[in-house]
Amino acid sequence: MSAPAEPEPCRTCQQFDLEEAVARTERDGSRATDCRVLRQRHVAAAHGE
């Protein structure tokens, strides 16, 4: 029995993750929070989670 294949990464999710990482590096907590909120909204709308 093989492991289930991992889903194709979502480019939009990856962009939000990258932007959040940059914001954290720049110690911009507000922007990092915005990225997390926008990613959660995107996941709910686009991925149905």
mmCIF entry with sequence, helices, sheets and N, C-alpha, C, O atoms, coordinates in Angstrom:
data_MODEL
# 
_entry.id   MODEL 
# 
_entity.id                         1 
_entity.type                       polymer 
_entity.pdbx_number_of_molecules   1 
# 
_entity_poly.entity_id                      1 
_entity_poly.type                           'polypeptide(L)' 
_entity_poly.nstd_linkage                   no 
_entity_poly.nstd_monomer                   no 
_entity_poly.pdbx_seq_one_letter_code       MSAPAEPEPCRTCQQFDLEEAVARTERDGSRATDCRVLRQRHVAAAHGE 
_entity_poly.pdbx_seq_one_letter_code_can   MSAPAEPEPCRTCQQFDLEEAVARTERDGSRATDCRVLRQRHVAAAHGE 
_entity_poly.pdbx_strand_id                 A 
# 
loop_
_entity_poly_seq.entity_id 
_entity_poly_seq.num 
_entity_poly_seq.mon_id 
_entity_poly_seq.hetero 
1 1  MET n 
1 2  SER n 
1 3  ALA n 
1 4  PRO n 
1 5  ALA n 
1 6  GLU n 
1 7  PRO n 
1 8  GLU n 
1 9  PRO n 
1 10 CYS n 
1 11 ARG n 
1 12 THR n 
1 13 CYS n 
1 14 GLN n 
1 15 GLN n 
1 16 PHE n 
1 17 ASP n 
1 18 LEU n 
1 19 GLU n 
1 20 GLU n 
1 21 ALA n 
1 22 VAL n 
1 23 ALA n 
1 24 ARG n 
1 25 THR n 
1 26 GLU n 
1 27 ARG n 
1 28 ASP n 
1 29 GLY n 
1 30 SER n 
1 31 ARG n 
1 32 ALA n 
1 33 THR n 
1 34 ASP n 
1 35 CYS n 
1 36 ARG n 
1 37 VAL n 
1 38 LEU n 
1 39 ARG n 
1 40 GLN n 
1 41 ARG n 
1 42 HIS n 
1 43 VAL n 
1 44 ALA n 
1 45 ALA n 
1 46 ALA n 
1 47 HIS n 
1 48 GLY n 
1 49 GLU n 
# 
_struct_asym.id          A 
_struct_asym.entity_id   1 
# 
loop_
_struct_conf.conf_type_id 
_struct_conf.id 
_struct_conf.pdbx_PDB_helix_id 
_struct_conf.beg_label_comp_id 
_struct_conf.beg_label_asym_id 
_struct_conf.beg_label_seq_id 
_struct_conf.pdbx_beg_PDB_ins_code 
_struct_conf.end_label_comp_id 
_struct_conf.end_label_asym_id 
_struct_conf.end_label_seq_id 
_struct_conf.pdbx_end_PDB_ins_code 
_struct_conf.beg_auth_comp_id 
_struct_conf.beg_auth_asym_id 
_struct_conf.beg_auth_seq_id 
_struct_conf.end_auth_comp_id 
_struct_conf.end_auth_asym_id 
_struct_conf.end_auth_seq_id 
_struct_conf.pdbx_PDB_helix_class 
_struct_conf.details 
_struct_conf.pdbx_PDB_helix_length 
HELX_P HELX_P1 AA1 ARG A 11 ? THR A 25 ? ARG A 11 THR A 25 1 ? 15 
HELX_P HELX_P2 AA2 GLY A 29 ? HIS A 42 ? GLY A 29 HIS A 42 1 ? 14 
HELX_P HELX_P3 AA3 VAL A 43 ? HIS A 47 ? VAL A 43 HIS A 47 3 ? 5  
# 
_struct_conf_type.id          HELX_P 
_struct_conf_type.criteria    ? 
_struct_conf_type.reference   ? 
# 
loop_
_atom_site.group_PDB 
_atom_site.id 
_atom_site.type_symbol 
_atom_site.label_atom_id 
_atom_site.label_alt_id 
_atom_site.label_comp_id 
_atom_site.label_asym_id 
_atom_site.label_entity_id 
_atom_site.label_seq_id 
_atom_site.pdbx_PDB_ins_code 
_atom_site.Cartn_x 
_atom_site.Cartn_y 
_atom_site.Cartn_z 
_atom_site.occupancy 
_atom_site.B_iso_or_equiv 
_atom_site.pdbx_formal_charge 
_atom_site.auth_seq_id 
_atom_site.auth_comp_id 
_atom_site.auth_asym_id 
_atom_site.auth_atom_id 
_atom_site.pdbx_PDB_model_num 
ATOM 1   N N  . MET A 1 1  ? 0.840   -1.176 0.000  1.00 0.00 ? 1  MET A N  1 
ATOM 2   C CA . MET A 1 1  ? 0.000   0.000  0.000  1.00 0.00 ? 1  MET A CA 1 
ATOM 3   C C  . MET A 1 1  ? 0.886   1.240  0.000  1.00 0.00 ? 1  MET A C  1 
ATOM 4   O O  . MET A 1 1  ? 1.785   1.359  0.833  1.00 0.00 ? 1  MET A O  1 
ATOM 5   N N  . SER A 1 2  ? 0.646   2.146  -0.908 1.00 0.00 ? 2  SER A N  1 
ATOM 6   C CA . SER A 1 2  ? 1.482   3.346  -1.002 1.00 0.00 ? 2  SER A CA 1 
ATOM 7   C C  . SER A 1 2  ? 0.825   4.519  -0.289 1.00 0.00 ? 2  SER A C  1 
ATOM 8   O O  . SER A 1 2  ? -0.387  4.546  -0.073 1.00 0.00 ? 2  SER A O  1 
ATOM 9   N N  . ALA A 1 3  ? 1.659   5.482  0.066  1.00 0.00 ? 3  ALA A N  1 
ATOM 10  C CA . ALA A 1 3  ? 1.167   6.691  0.730  1.00 0.00 ? 3  ALA A CA 1 
ATOM 11  C C  . ALA A 1 3  ? 0.414   7.544  -0.286 1.00 0.00 ? 3  ALA A C  1 
ATOM 12  O O  . ALA A 1 3  ? 0.767   7.552  -1.465 1.00 0.00 ? 3  ALA A O  1 
ATOM 13  N N  . PRO A 1 4  ? -0.614  8.259  0.154  1.00 0.00 ? 4  PRO A N  1 
ATOM 14  C CA . PRO A 1 4  ? -1.339  9.126  -0.784 1.00 0.00 ? 4  PRO A CA 1 
ATOM 15  C C  . PRO A 1 4  ? -0.426  10.231 -1.310 1.00 0.00 ? 4  PRO A C  1 
ATOM 16  O O  . PRO A 1 4  ? 0.430   10.752 -0.593 1.00 0.00 ? 4  PRO A O  1 
ATOM 17  N N  . ALA A 1 5  ? -0.629  10.568 -2.563 1.00 0.00 ? 5  ALA A N  1 
ATOM 18  C CA . ALA A 1 5  ? 0.180   11.621 -3.180 1.00 0.00 ? 5  ALA A CA 1 
ATOM 19  C C  . ALA A 1 5  ? -0.139  12.963 -2.531 1.00 0.00 ? 5  ALA A C  1 
ATOM 20  O O  . ALA A 1 5  ? -1.287  13.250 -2.191 1.00 0.00 ? 5  ALA A O  1 
ATOM 21  N N  . GLU A 1 6  ? 0.894   13.773 -2.367 1.00 0.00 ? 6  GLU A N  1 
ATOM 22  C CA . GLU A 1 6  ? 0.684   15.106 -1.800 1.00 0.00 ? 6  GLU A CA 1 
ATOM 23  C C  . GLU A 1 6  ? 0.036   15.995 -2.856 1.00 0.00 ? 6  GLU A C  1 
ATOM 24  O O  . GLU A 1 6  ? 0.385   15.910 -4.033 1.00 0.00 ? 6  GLU A O  1 
ATOM 25  N N  . PRO A 1 7  ? -0.897  16.841 -2.450 1.00 0.00 ? 7  PRO A N  1 
ATOM 26  C CA . PRO A 1 7  ? -1.548  17.722 -3.424 1.00 0.00 ? 7  PRO A CA 1 
ATOM 27  C C  . PRO A 1 7  ? -0.556  18.740 -3.988 1.00 0.00 ? 7  PRO A C  1 
ATOM 28  O O  . PRO A 1 7  ? 0.440   19.089 -3.354 1.00 0.00 ? 7  PRO A O  1 
ATOM 29  N N  . GLU A 1 8  ? -0.857  19.192 -5.175 1.00 0.00 ? 8  GLU A N  1 
ATOM 30  C CA . GLU A 1 8  ? -0.034  20.221 -5.816 1.00 0.00 ? 8  GLU A CA 1 
ATOM 31  C C  . GLU A 1 8  ? -0.066  21.484 -4.959 1.00 0.00 ? 8  GLU A C  1 
ATOM 32  O O  . GLU A 1 8  ? -1.141  21.940 -4.567 1.00 0.00 ? 8  GLU A O  1 
ATOM 33  N N  . PRO A 1 9  ? 1.108   22.054 -4.667 1.00 0.00 ? 9  PRO A N  1 
ATOM 34  C CA . PRO A 1 9  ? 1.109   23.277 -3.848 1.00 0.00 ? 9  PRO A CA 1 
ATOM 35  C C  . PRO A 1 9  ? 0.380   24.417 -4.569 1.00 0.00 ? 9  PRO A C  1 
ATOM 36  O O  . PRO A 1 9  ? 0.496   24.575 -5.784 1.00 0.00 ? 9  PRO A O  1 
ATOM 37  N N  . CYS A 1 10 ? -0.349  25.183 -3.816 1.00 0.00 ? 10 CYS A N  1 
ATOM 38  C CA . CYS A 1 10 ? -1.090  26.316 -4.363 1.00 0.00 ? 10 CYS A CA 1 
ATOM 39  C C  . CYS A 1 10 ? -0.156  27.527 -4.414 1.00 0.00 ? 10 CYS A C  1 
ATOM 40  O O  . CYS A 1 10 ? 0.440   27.906 -3.406 1.00 0.00 ? 10 CYS A O  1 
ATOM 41  N N  . ARG A 1 11 ? -0.040  28.116 -5.576 1.00 0.00 ? 11 ARG A N  1 
ATOM 42  C CA . ARG A 1 11 ? 0.861   29.262 -5.746 1.00 0.00 ? 11 ARG A CA 1 
ATOM 43  C C  . ARG A 1 11 ? 0.444   30.448 -4.870 1.00 0.00 ? 11 ARG A C  1 
ATOM 44  O O  . ARG A 1 11 ? 1.297   31.138 -4.312 1.00 0.00 ? 11 ARG A O  1 
ATOM 45  N N  . THR A 1 12 ? -0.843  30.679 -4.752 1.00 0.00 ? 12 THR A N  1 
ATOM 46  C CA . THR A 1 12 ? -1.318  31.793 -3.926 1.00 0.00 ? 12 THR A CA 1 
ATOM 47  C C  . THR A 1 12 ? -0.963  31.563 -2.465 1.00 0.00 ? 12 THR A C  1 
ATOM 48  O O  . THR A 1 12 ? -0.517  32.483 -1.780 1.00 0.00 ? 12 THR A O  1 
ATOM 49  N N  . CYS A 1 13 ? -1.159  30.332 -1.984 1.00 0.00 ? 13 CYS A N  1 
ATOM 50  C CA . CYS A 1 13 ? -0.785  30.008 -0.600 1.00 0.00 ? 13 CYS A CA 1 
ATOM 51  C C  . CYS A 1 13 ? 0.715   30.221 -0.396 1.00 0.00 ? 13 CYS A C  1 
ATOM 52  O O  . CYS A 1 13 ? 1.141   30.776 0.617  1.00 0.00 ? 13 CYS A O  1 
ATOM 53  N N  . GLN A 1 14 ? 1.501   29.777 -1.361 1.00 0.00 ? 14 GLN A N  1 
ATOM 54  C CA . GLN A 1 14 ? 2.951   29.942 -1.264 1.00 0.00 ? 14 GLN A CA 1 
ATOM 55  C C  . GLN A 1 14 ? 3.334   31.418 -1.226 1.00 0.00 ? 14 GLN A C  1 
ATOM 56  O O  . GLN A 1 14 ? 4.245   31.799 -0.490 1.00 0.00 ? 14 GLN A O  1 
ATOM 57  N N  . GLN A 1 15 ? 2.656   32.245 -2.003 1.00 0.00 ? 15 GLN A N  1 
ATOM 58  C CA . GLN A 1 15 ? 2.955   33.675 -2.011 1.00 0.00 ? 15 GLN A CA 1 
ATOM 59  C C  . GLN A 1 15 ? 2.630   34.313 -0.665 1.00 0.00 ? 15 GLN A C  1 
ATOM 60  O O  . GLN A 1 15 ? 3.397   35.136 -0.166 1.00 0.00 ? 15 GLN A O  1 
ATOM 61  N N  . PHE A 1 16 ? 1.501   33.939 -0.078 1.00 0.00 ? 16 PHE A N  1 
ATOM 62  C CA . PHE A 1 16 ? 1.161   34.461 1.253  1.00 0.00 ? 16 PHE A CA 1 
ATOM 63  C C  . PHE A 1 16 ? 2.185   34.003 2.292  1.00 0.00 ? 16 PHE A C  1 
ATOM 64  O O  . PHE A 1 16 ? 2.580   34.784 3.157  1.00 0.00 ? 16 PHE A O  1 
ATOM 65  N N  . ASP A 1 17 ? 2.617   32.737 2.213  1.00 0.00 ? 17 ASP A N  1 
ATOM 66  C CA . ASP A 1 17 ? 3.617   32.221 3.152  1.00 0.00 ? 17 ASP A CA 1 
ATOM 67  C C  . ASP A 1 17 ? 4.934   32.985 3.024  1.00 0.00 ? 17 ASP A C  1 
ATOM 68  O O  . ASP A 1 17 ? 5.555   33.338 4.026  1.00 0.00 ? 17 ASP A O  1 
ATOM 69  N N  . LEU A 1 18 ? 5.353   33.238 1.783  1.00 0.00 ? 18 LEU A N  1 
ATOM 70  C CA . LEU A 1 18 ? 6.596   33.971 1.554  1.00 0.00 ? 18 LEU A CA 1 
ATOM 71  C C  . LEU A 1 18 ? 6.485   35.396 2.072  1.00 0.00 ? 18 LEU A C  1 
ATOM 72  O O  . LEU A 1 18 ? 7.395   35.886 2.740  1.00 0.00 ? 18 LEU A O  1 
ATOM 73  N N  . GLU A 1 19 ? 5.389   36.058 1.772  1.00 0.00 ? 19 GLU A N  1 
ATOM 74  C CA . GLU A 1 19 ? 5.195   37.439 2.219  1.00 0.00 ? 19 GLU A CA 1 
ATOM 75  C C  . GLU A 1 19 ? 5.170   37.516 3.745  1.00 0.00 ? 19 GLU A C  1 
ATOM 76  O O  . GLU A 1 19 ? 5.695   38.463 4.331  1.00 0.00 ? 19 GLU A O  1 
ATOM 77  N N  . GLU A 1 20 ? 4.561   36.521 4.384  1.00 0.00 ? 20 GLU A N  1 
ATOM 78  C CA . GLU A 1 20 ? 4.542   36.493 5.849  1.00 0.00 ? 20 GLU A CA 1 
ATOM 79  C C  . GLU A 1 20 ? 5.957   36.318 6.402  1.00 0.00 ? 20 GLU A C  1 
ATOM 80  O O  . GLU A 1 20 ? 6.330   36.967 7.379  1.00 0.00 ? 20 GLU A O  1 
ATOM 81  N N  . ALA A 1 21 ? 6.737   35.446 5.779  1.00 0.00 ? 21 ALA A N  1 
ATOM 82  C CA . ALA A 1 21 ? 8.117   35.228 6.230  1.00 0.00 ? 21 ALA A CA 1 
ATOM 83  C C  . ALA A 1 21 ? 8.948   36.502 6.093  1.00 0.00 ? 21 ALA A C  1 
ATOM 84  O O  . ALA A 1 21 ? 9.738   36.831 6.978  1.00 0.00 ? 21 ALA A O  1 
ATOM 85  N N  . VAL A 1 22 ? 8.769   37.212 4.992  1.00 0.00 ? 22 VAL A N  1 
ATOM 86  C CA . VAL A 1 22 ? 9.486   38.475 4.789  1.00 0.00 ? 22 VAL A CA 1 
ATOM 87  C C  . VAL A 1 22 ? 9.070   39.479 5.855  1.00 0.00 ? 22 VAL A C  1 
ATOM 88  O O  . VAL A 1 22 ? 9.917   40.162 6.432  1.00 0.00 ? 22 VAL A O  1 
ATOM 89  N N  . ALA A 1 23 ? 7.790   39.570 6.115  1.00 0.00 ? 23 ALA A N  1 
ATOM 90  C CA . ALA A 1 23 ? 7.284   40.509 7.127  1.00 0.00 ? 23 ALA A CA 1 
ATOM 91  C C  . ALA A 1 23 ? 7.860   40.183 8.503  1.00 0.00 ? 23 ALA A C  1 
ATOM 92  O O  . ALA A 1 23 ? 8.251   41.087 9.241  1.00 0.00 ? 23 ALA A O  1 
ATOM 93  N N  . ARG A 1 24 ? 7.915   38.894 8.852  1.00 0.00 ? 24 ARG A N  1 
ATOM 94  C CA . ARG A 1 24 ? 8.495   38.511 10.148 1.00 0.00 ? 24 ARG A CA 1 
ATOM 95  C C  . ARG A 1 24 ? 9.969   38.884 10.207 1.00 0.00 ? 24 ARG A C  1 
ATOM 96  O O  . ARG A 1 24 ? 10.444  39.371 11.233 1.00 0.00 ? 24 ARG A O  1 
ATOM 97  N N  . THR A 1 25 ? 10.697  38.662 9.117  1.00 0.00 ? 25 THR A N  1 
ATOM 98  C CA . THR A 1 25 ? 12.117  39.012 9.064  1.00 0.00 ? 25 THR A CA 1 
ATOM 99  C C  . THR A 1 25 ? 12.311  40.507 9.269  1.00 0.00 ? 25 THR A C  1 
ATOM 100 O O  . THR A 1 25 ? 13.262  40.937 9.923  1.00 0.00 ? 25 THR A O  1 
ATOM 101 N N  . GLU A 1 26 ? 11.403  41.291 8.707  1.00 0.00 ? 26 GLU A N  1 
ATOM 102 C CA . GLU A 1 26 ? 11.472  42.749 8.834  1.00 0.00 ? 26 GLU A CA 1 
ATOM 103 C C  . GLU A 1 26 ? 10.809  43.240 10.121 1.00 0.00 ? 26 GLU A C  1 
ATOM 104 O O  . GLU A 1 26 ? 10.688  44.445 10.341 1.00 0.00 ? 26 GLU A O  1 
ATOM 105 N N  . ARG A 1 27 ? 10.386  42.308 10.962 1.00 0.00 ? 27 ARG A N  1 
ATOM 106 C CA . ARG A 1 27 ? 9.730   42.606 12.247 1.00 0.00 ? 27 ARG A CA 1 
ATOM 107 C C  . ARG A 1 27 ? 8.487   43.484 12.064 1.00 0.00 ? 27 ARG A C  1 
ATOM 108 O O  . ARG A 1 27 ? 8.218   44.395 12.847 1.00 0.00 ? 27 ARG A O  1 
ATOM 109 N N  . ASP A 1 28 ? 7.750   43.175 11.010 1.00 0.00 ? 28 ASP A N  1 
ATOM 110 C CA . ASP A 1 28 ? 6.503   43.883 10.718 1.00 0.00 ? 28 ASP A CA 1 
ATOM 111 C C  . ASP A 1 28 ? 5.338   42.963 11.084 1.00 0.00 ? 28 ASP A C  1 
ATOM 112 O O  . ASP A 1 28 ? 4.771   42.279 10.232 1.00 0.00 ? 28 ASP A O  1 
ATOM 113 N N  . GLY A 1 29 ? 4.999   42.965 12.367 1.00 0.00 ? 29 GLY A N  1 
ATOM 114 C CA . GLY A 1 29 ? 3.971   42.071 12.870 1.00 0.00 ? 29 GLY A CA 1 
ATOM 115 C C  . GLY A 1 29 ? 2.607   42.301 12.260 1.00 0.00 ? 29 GLY A C  1 
ATOM 116 O O  . GLY A 1 29 ? 1.849   41.353 12.051 1.00 0.00 ? 29 GLY A O  1 
ATOM 117 N N  . SER A 1 30 ? 2.287   43.545 11.973 1.00 0.00 ? 30 SER A N  1 
ATOM 118 C CA . SER A 1 30 ? 0.992   43.867 11.384 1.00 0.00 ? 30 SER A CA 1 
ATOM 119 C C  . SER A 1 30 ? 0.863   43.243 9.997  1.00 0.00 ? 30 SER A C  1 
ATOM 120 O O  . SER A 1 30 ? -0.160  42.640 9.674  1.00 0.00 ? 30 SER A O  1 
ATOM 121 N N  . ARG A 1 31 ? 1.889   43.389 9.191  1.00 0.00 ? 31 ARG A N  1 
ATOM 122 C CA . ARG A 1 31 ? 1.849   42.816 7.837  1.00 0.00 ? 31 ARG A CA 1 
ATOM 123 C C  . ARG A 1 31 ? 1.837   41.293 7.894  1.00 0.00 ? 31 ARG A C  1 
ATOM 124 O O  . ARG A 1 31 ? 1.154   40.649 7.097  1.00 0.00 ? 31 ARG A O  1 
ATOM 125 N N  . ALA A 1 32 ? 2.587   40.709 8.832  1.00 0.00 ? 32 ALA A N  1 
ATOM 126 C CA . ALA A 1 32 ? 2.594   39.251 8.980  1.00 0.00 ? 32 ALA A CA 1 
ATOM 127 C C  . ALA A 1 32 ? 1.193   38.752 9.332  1.00 0.00 ? 32 ALA A C  1 
ATOM 128 O O  . ALA A 1 32 ? 0.731   37.745 8.794  1.00 0.00 ? 32 ALA A O  1 
ATOM 129 N N  . THR A 1 33 ? 0.526   39.460 10.232 1.00 0.00 ? 33 THR A N  1 
ATOM 130 C CA . THR A 1 33 ? -0.841  39.092 10.604 1.00 0.00 ? 33 THR A CA 1 
ATOM 131 C C  . THR A 1 33 ? -1.776  39.219 9.410  1.00 0.00 ? 33 THR A C  1 
ATOM 132 O O  . THR A 1 33 ? -2.613  38.346 9.179  1.00 0.00 ? 33 THR A O  1 
ATOM 133 N N  . ASP A 1 34 ? -1.638  40.295 8.657  1.00 0.00 ? 34 ASP A N  1 
ATOM 134 C CA . ASP A 1 34 ? -2.462  40.475 7.455  1.00 0.00 ? 34 ASP A CA 1 
ATOM 135 C C  . ASP A 1 34 ? -2.290  39.295 6.501  1.00 0.00 ? 34 ASP A C  1 
ATOM 136 O O  . ASP A 1 34 ? -3.266  38.799 5.939  1.00 0.00 ? 34 ASP A O  1 
ATOM 137 N N  . CYS A 1 35 ? -1.058  38.851 6.321  1.00 0.00 ? 35 CYS A N  1 
ATOM 138 C CA . CYS A 1 35 ? -0.787  37.725 5.420  1.00 0.00 ? 35 CYS A CA 1 
ATOM 139 C C  . CYS A 1 35 ? -1.467  36.453 5.907  1.00 0.00 ? 35 CYS A C  1 
ATOM 140 O O  . CYS A 1 35 ? -2.034  35.706 5.110  1.00 0.00 ? 35 CYS A O  1 
ATOM 141 N N  . ARG A 1 36 ? -1.411  36.205 7.215  1.00 0.00 ? 36 ARG A N  1 
ATOM 142 C CA . ARG A 1 36 ? -2.055  35.009 7.770  1.00 0.00 ? 36 ARG A CA 1 
ATOM 143 C C  . ARG A 1 36 ? -3.568  35.060 7.567  1.00 0.00 ? 36 ARG A C  1 
ATOM 144 O O  . ARG A 1 36 ? -4.184  34.064 7.188  1.00 0.00 ? 36 ARG A O  1 
ATOM 145 N N  . VAL A 1 37 ? -4.159  36.226 7.820  1.00 0.00 ? 37 VAL A N  1 
ATOM 146 C CA . VAL A 1 37 ? -5.611  36.376 7.662  1.00 0.00 ? 37 VAL A CA 1 
ATOM 147 C C  . VAL A 1 37 ? -6.006  36.203 6.197  1.00 0.00 ? 37 VAL A C  1 
ATOM 148 O O  . VAL A 1 37 ? -6.963  35.493 5.889  1.00 0.00 ? 37 VAL A O  1 
ATOM 149 N N  . LEU A 1 38 ? -5.276  36.846 5.305  1.00 0.00 ? 38 LEU A N  1 
ATOM 150 C CA . LEU A 1 38 ? -5.593  36.736 3.880  1.00 0.00 ? 38 LEU A CA 1 
ATOM 151 C C  . LEU A 1 38 ? -5.415  35.308 3.382  1.00 0.00 ? 38 LEU A C  1 
ATOM 152 O O  . LEU A 1 38 ? -6.192  34.848 2.544  1.00 0.00 ? 38 LEU A O  1 
ATOM 153 N N  . ARG A 1 39 ? -4.406  34.598 3.883  1.00 0.00 ? 39 ARG A N  1 
ATOM 154 C CA . ARG A 1 39 ? -4.188  33.203 3.486  1.00 0.00 ? 39 ARG A CA 1 
ATOM 155 C C  . ARG A 1 39 ? -5.342  32.339 3.981  1.00 0.00 ? 39 ARG A C  1 
ATOM 156 O O  . ARG A 1 39 ? -5.833  31.485 3.243  1.00 0.00 ? 39 ARG A O  1 
ATOM 157 N N  . GLN A 1 40 ? -5.779  32.548 5.214  1.00 0.00 ? 40 GLN A N  1 
ATOM 158 C CA . GLN A 1 40 ? -6.901  31.773 5.752  1.00 0.00 ? 40 GLN A CA 1 
ATOM 159 C C  . GLN A 1 40 ? -8.165  32.009 4.929  1.00 0.00 ? 40 GLN A C  1 
ATOM 160 O O  . GLN A 1 40 ? -8.908  31.070 4.642  1.00 0.00 ? 40 GLN A O  1 
ATOM 161 N N  . ARG A 1 41 ? -8.405  33.253 4.555  1.00 0.00 ? 41 ARG A N  1 
ATOM 162 C CA . ARG A 1 41 ? -9.580  33.565 3.726  1.00 0.00 ? 41 ARG A CA 1 
ATOM 163 C C  . ARG A 1 41 ? -9.468  32.887 2.364  1.00 0.00 ? 41 ARG A C  1 
ATOM 164 O O  . ARG A 1 41 ? -10.443 32.343 1.846  1.00 0.00 ? 41 ARG A O  1 
ATOM 165 N N  . HIS A 1 42 ? -8.265  32.929 1.792  1.00 0.00 ? 42 HIS A N  1 
ATOM 166 C CA . HIS A 1 42 ? -8.037  32.289 0.498  1.00 0.00 ? 42 HIS A CA 1 
ATOM 167 C C  . HIS A 1 42 ? -8.289  30.785 0.596  1.00 0.00 ? 42 HIS A C  1 
ATOM 168 O O  . HIS A 1 42 ? -8.964  30.209 -0.257 1.00 0.00 ? 42 HIS A O  1 
ATOM 169 N N  . VAL A 1 43 ? -7.748  30.154 1.632  1.00 0.00 ? 43 VAL A N  1 
ATOM 170 C CA . VAL A 1 43 ? -7.916  28.704 1.807  1.00 0.00 ? 43 VAL A CA 1 
ATOM 171 C C  . VAL A 1 43 ? -9.396  28.358 1.927  1.00 0.00 ? 43 VAL A C  1 
ATOM 172 O O  . VAL A 1 43 ? -9.860  27.395 1.316  1.00 0.00 ? 43 VAL A O  1 
ATOM 173 N N  . ALA A 1 44 ? -10.133 29.131 2.704  1.00 0.00 ? 44 ALA A N  1 
ATOM 174 C CA . ALA A 1 44 ? -11.561 28.867 2.877  1.00 0.00 ? 44 ALA A CA 1 
ATOM 175 C C  . ALA A 1 44 ? -12.317 29.014 1.556  1.00 0.00 ? 44 ALA A C  1 
ATOM 176 O O  . ALA A 1 44 ? -13.203 28.217 1.249  1.00 0.00 ? 44 ALA A O  1 
ATOM 177 N N  . ALA A 1 45 ? -11.965 30.028 0.785  1.00 0.00 ? 45 ALA A N  1 
ATOM 178 C CA . ALA A 1 45 ? -12.683 30.299 -0.463 1.00 0.00 ? 45 ALA A CA 1 
ATOM 179 C C  . ALA A 1 45 ? -12.255 29.370 -1.597 1.00 0.00 ? 45 ALA A C  1 
ATOM 180 O O  . ALA A 1 45 ? -13.098 28.862 -2.336 1.00 0.00 ? 45 ALA A O  1 
ATOM 181 N N  . ALA A 1 46 ? -10.962 29.150 -1.734 1.00 0.00 ? 46 ALA A N  1 
ATOM 182 C CA . ALA A 1 46 ? -10.453 28.419 -2.890 1.00 0.00 ? 46 ALA A CA 1 
ATOM 183 C C  . ALA A 1 46 ? -10.318 26.916 -2.654 1.00 0.00 ? 46 ALA A C  1 
ATOM 184 O O  . ALA A 1 46 ? -10.429 26.123 -3.590 1.00 0.00 ? 46 ALA A O  1 
ATOM 185 N N  . HIS A 1 47 ? -10.081 26.531 -1.411 1.00 0.00 ? 47 HIS A N  1 
ATOM 186 C CA . HIS A 1 47 ? -9.820  25.119 -1.125 1.00 0.00 ? 47 HIS A CA 1 
ATOM 187 C C  . HIS A 1 47 ? -10.941 24.463 -0.327 1.00 0.00 ? 47 HIS A C  1 
ATOM 188 O O  . HIS A 1 47 ? -10.931 23.249 -0.122 1.00 0.00 ? 47 HIS A O  1 
ATOM 189 N N  . GLY A 1 48 ? -11.896 25.255 0.118  1.00 0.00 ? 48 GLY A N  1 
ATOM 190 C CA . GLY A 1 48 ? -13.033 24.721 0.841  1.00 0.00 ? 48 GLY A CA 1 
ATOM 191 C C  . GLY A 1 48 ? -12.695 24.116 2.189  1.00 0.00 ? 48 GLY A C  1 
ATOM 192 O O  . GLY A 1 48 ? -13.373 23.199 2.652  1.00 0.00 ? 48 GLY A O  1 
ATOM 193 N N  . GLU A 1 49 ? -11.666 24.620 2.807  1.00 0.00 ? 49 GLU A N  1 
ATOM 194 C CA . GLU A 1 49 ? -11.255 24.095 4.122  1.00 0.00 ? 49 GLU A CA 1 
ATOM 195 C C  . GLU A 1 49 ? -11.631 25.044 5.218  1.00 0.00 ? 49 GLU A C  1 
ATOM 196 O O  . GLU A 1 49 ? -11.366 24.772 6.389  1.00 0.00 ? 49 GLU A O  1 
# 
